[in-house]
Amino acid sequence: MENLRANQQAKILVVDDIPVNIQLLQTHLVGAGYQTVVAHNGEEALEQVKKSSPDLVLLDVMMPKLDGFETCRILKSDQKTRYIPVIMVTALNEIEDKIKGIEAGADDFITKPFNKLELLARVKSLLRIKTLHDALQEKVRLLEQAKERLRELAVTDGLTGLNNYRYFKEYLLQEVRRAERHQSRVSLIMIDIDYFKNYNDTHGHLAGDEVLRHIARLMQDNIRNIDFAARYGGEEFAIVLSETPLEAARVVAEKLRILVEQQPFPRQEMQPNGNITVSMGVASFPQDGKSVEKLIESADQRLYRAKAEGRNRVVDEG
């Protein structure tokens, strides 16, 4: 037989309120190489499906309380169990009963007294379909994972792992619009590594890349989950602080500035100021700009003021 589970037998749930019927079905199925689990009524069948995750259900129609039709209907209405094949086993041979079973979601029928070969043929046929469905679902899952990975790559800076410039612009526009709707604040910090070209030229690009990664980690680890850090380009970074006024954004910027200043970067003593430091410009919507472009321009101008005034500082006005 074609196994449904890798190197394992397919598992079939046999549901019947008469023990001798269960015994007969189990004899045929186990003899053909299948695993079996049993339930004696509809309620027990629903519990067994959750517990055992069978590959197929052989479901008797005539049972007390919850009959086969209703049990099947419940299974087929649940997203987690709707694709488990159900063969209804019935002594009824009226067309109305088969229609009722089809409406409940049954995949096939077999009438008592059943023929062993017919039973096994119907089971094998539906398990083959289940195998194909499971394989398709796995391919869909892998495709979704690949799409998500591609999406991440499209918005992520490959060197630092932060968000990239393109996604930064999209995100900031979204946050400005949200702040405008709710009459709230959003702040932007623009960051530049001081004398980074000197470090790169002196120690090489690999050493410079490690500094970029280290500072990126510092930023990511010291902002809130709702905040957004991006590599703006080269040695520049940007942080978007949601629901944050200018005064609070300056506090965050100053904290990050001090963290960078205190980090023991390799060979930092050879820098013009004897250390690896950053300069920052801070601006807030709406007071410093009512559009994305104006907000970036304000933060950028303050960043360059910070550099012009001696570097290793935060500027949030002017």
Order of alpha helices (4+ residues) and beta strands (2+ residues): beta-alpha-beta-alpha-beta-alpha-beta-alpha-beta-alpha-alpha-beta-alpha-alpha-beta-beta-alpha-beta-alpha-beta
